[in-house]
């Protein structure tokens, strides 16, 4: 595989890849409670932050498994000052 972008359910797609086979990973996972993409079981709309964190850590373990020792991981993770009014935990949705 060369220069391939994979879009899909991260845990499912990652399991298809051999260990230490990826040179670079770029990801920006959904933040907790800020967006609703209308997809069943989507990341970010868990009932608690602990559930969200558990899923993120499971995905991270798979990312590290497939990443070559010489590889790089670019991870955009943060929060926003105000909510988007689309997620279950948005302060404006209460």
N, C-alpha and C positions, 0 to 999 in steps of 0.2 A: 504494500500500500504506500502511495506517495502523494503528498499534498492533498489530503482528503479532509473535507469538512463533514463532520458527522452531526446531524441534528436528530434528536429523539429523546426518549426517556433515558436519562443519564445512567441510572443503575442497570437498565437492560442492555443498553448499547455498550457500556464498559465491559460487561461480562463476556461479550463476544470477542474482545481484543486479547491477544496474548500478553503475558507479563513482559514488562520492559520493552515495549514495542513502539512507544510514542515519543517523539522528540519535543513537542511543544503542546501544551494545553492552554487554551484561553477560555475562561468561563466567567459568567456573571450570573450566579444563581439568584432566583427570586428572593427578595428580602422577606422576612417574616411579617405577615399580615398587611402588606402594602398593596398587593395587586391580586386581582382575581381574573385569571385567564380563561375561566369557564371550562376547565379541564378536570375531570374527575381525578381525585388523588394528587392534585398538583402540589408541588413543593411550595411552602410559604403560607399555606392556609391551615396549618395544623392547629389543634385546639390550644396547645401550650407551646411556649418557647422551647421547653425541654424536648418535646416531640420533634420540633423543627431541627433543633441542634443534633439530635440523634440521627436524623436522616442525612443532614449535612456531613456528619462525621463518617457515616457509612459510605457516602459518595466519595468523600476525600480519600478514604482507604483504598477504594478502587482506582481513583485517579493516580495515587502514588504507586499502586501495583503495576499499572500499565506504563507509567513514565520511565523512560530510560534513566540510568544513573547520571547521564550527562544532559538530561532533558531539563526544560524549564516549565514552570507552571505560573501562568498569569491569572490572578484571581481578583476580580473586582467585587469587593464586599464592603458594604457600608450601610448607611441609613440616610434618611432625609430629614430636613428640619421639620417639615410638615407632611402629613399624610397625603395620599393620592385620592382619598375618598372612595377607593375601590376595594380595599381589603377588609377582612373581618376585624382587624385590630386597629383600624384607623381611628384616631381620636374623634374625627368628625362623624363617624358612623354610629356613634352611641347616643 
